[in-house]
Amino acid sequence: MDLNIYNEIRSGRAGFFVQPRGLLSVHGKEAVQFLDGMITNDMKTLEDGEQMLAAFPNAQGRLLALVRVQRQGDRFLIETEETTREKLFQNLFRFTFAGDFFVEDLSEQFSYFEVFGSPEDVYHADVADMFPGAYAFAAKHGASYFLPIDQTDRVRNLLVNENNSIEIAEELYEVLRIEYLDRSLLHAYPIAPELKRVWSIVTAGELSGSGVVLNYQRSTLFDKGQ
């Protein structure tokens, strides 16, 4: 790991890491009702343009995925890890016959940029004005962006050549993720108390996949299986 770059990032210089990331969309007249039966948080309380941390348990209460959810009108954008996005998508998509809502996997349409820096400098909620179709997630450590995949090189050049940002290597990103990103998430968004425990386990690298059970009883409206 390059300690000079590490010290620059921790001292305030902007840095970014590009990686695959899951982005799902749930929309339709019954999207709120559907998600309320599938997720730990109350979707009715999420205002347009706001976001929150949440968890998806299965029928037995075991953790499927930790996510960020952002509301845009009647559309809910769900951001999750690449490793969990297919399982989560299938778990949601199988219920689409049961109500007036739609589930889409948008992941392969976007490149994901995790940006470290002062939020005042690097977070731009109006990113779609410059890059149509882009989505921005606020973060205490900086910002997260889903950019149309054909704009990847343009965004990378903009960050490096015009904003003096550093593209960081994966090893350094993992260090920053543990030190800076995961812990700050606990204080950056509304979060259910039981998720604080789960997120702490994830940050410590102790999550075993099927070993975490959430103390959560979800609606059975759309619960037709695990």
N, C-alpha and C positions, 0 to 999 in steps of 0.2 A: 504494500500500500504506500502511496506517495504522501508522506507526512506534510510536505509543503502545501499540497493541494488541500489536504484535510484541514490544516490550520487556516488556510484562506477561507474555506467554506464556513468554518466555525466562527471566523472573525467577521463574516458578513458578506463576502463575495458570493454572487449567485452561482449555483452549479445545477446541473440537470443530468438526469439519467433516463434513457429511452428503453422501454421494455414492453413485452406483451402484457395486456391487462384485460380483464373481462368487463364488458359494458352491455348490460341488458336493459330493455325497455318494456315497461308494462303500461298499457294505456287502454282507455275505453270507459264507458259509463260506470262499470262495476269494478274498476281497478282498485279503488280504495277499499271496498268491501272485500275483494279477493285478497289483497295484501294483508289486511287486518287479520285474516284467518291463517296466514302463512308466516308472519314475521313477529318479532318480539315487541316492536314499537307500535304505537297507535298512529296510523297514517293520517287520520283525520286531523291531527294536530300539526302536521307538517304544512307550513304555508308555502305558497308559490314562490319559487326562487330559493327556498331554504333547503338545508340538508341535515342529515343526522346519521349516526352510527346505529346499526341494528344487527341482529343475527337471525339466520334461518335455521330452525330446528326441524328434525324429521318428526314423524308421528310419535316416536318414543322419547322425544325431547333431546335427542343427541344432535350435536352441532353439525350442520352442513356447511355453513359459510358465514363469515363475518363480512359485512358490506357497508358501504356508504350509499345512502339513498338521497337523491335530489329530486325535488318536485318542479316540474315545468308545466303549469296548467293541469290538464288531466293526464299528463305523462309522468311516470316515475322512472328516473334513470338509476340503475343499480350498478355500482362499481364494485368489483370483487377481484380476487386473485385469478390469474390465468389457470392455476391448478384446480380451482373449484368452479369455474364458470360453466363448463359443460354439464356437470352434475346438477348445478343449480338451475340452469336453463331447462334441462329435461324435467326436473322436479316441478317447475312452474308451468311449462308448456303442456304437460299432460292434463291440466285442469281447464284448458281453454274452451273445451266443449261445454263446460258447466255454467258459463256466464258470458256477459257482454264485455269482454276484455280481450286484449291481444298481448302476446309475449314475443319479443324479438331479441335475437342475439346480434348485437351490432359490433361485436369485438373486432372482427376482421376488416371492418371499414376504417379503423382508426389506428394511429400510433399514440402511445401513451407516454407523456413527458411528466416526470416527477421533478419539480423545480424547488430547490432549496434557496432561501433568501428572505429578505424582509417582505412580508405580505403586501405592504404598501407599494413596493417596487415591482413585485413579480406576479401578483394576482390581478387578473383583468377579467372581470365577469363578462365584459362585452367582447371577449375574444372572437366571437362569431362575426363581429363587424369586419375584422381583418381576414379571418379564415372561415368563410361560410360553412355552417354545419358543425363547427367545433363546440366542445363543451368544456366548461371550467368548473373545478371543484375547489372551494376554499380550503386552506389548511394552515394551521398555526405555524408550521415550518416554512411555508411559502405558498405553493399552489400545485395543483394537478390538472393536466390538460389532456383531453382526447382530441387529437387533430386528425382531419381527413388524411388517409394514408398517402395520398398523392402530394401532400404538402409537407411531408416529413423533412426532406432536404431543405426546403425553404425555411422552415421553422428552426432547424438546427443552425443554418447559416445566420439567421437573424439573431439567435441567442449568442452565438460565438462572436460574430464579426461586428454586430451593432450594439449588443448589450454587454459585451465583455464577460459573458458567462463561461464557465468551464464545464465541458462534458466529462463526467466522472466515470471511472471504471466500476465494474460490478463489485469488486472487493470493497472499495470505499463506500459504495452505495449501501452495502449490507451493514457496514459499521454505522453509517448515519441513520439507517432505518431503525436500528436497535436503540441508538443513543438519543436520536432526535425526533424521528418520525413517530414510531409506535407509542412512545410515552406521551408525546404531546397530543396525540389523538384523544386521549382520555379526558383532556380538558378543552378540546377544541369544539366539540359538538355535544348536543344533548345525548345522553347515553343512559340506558337502563342500568340500575345498580348491579344486576347479575352479570352484565357485560364487562364491568370493570375487572371482575375476577377472571373471566375468560380471556380478555385482552391481555391481562398481565401474564397469563400462562402462555399465550401465543408469543408475546414479546420475549419471554424467557426461553422460547424454543422447546417447551414441554408439552405442546399439544400433540396428542397421539391419534388424531383423526376421529376415532370413535370413542375416545376416553372421556370426553367432556359432556356432561349432561346438564342442560339448562333447567332450572326450576321454573318452568313456564307451561301454562295450559293454554293452547290456542283453540280457536274456533274450529268446530268440526264441519262447518258449512261446505268446505272444499276438500275435507280430509277423507279421501277414498283409498288410502293406502299409505305406506311408509313414505 
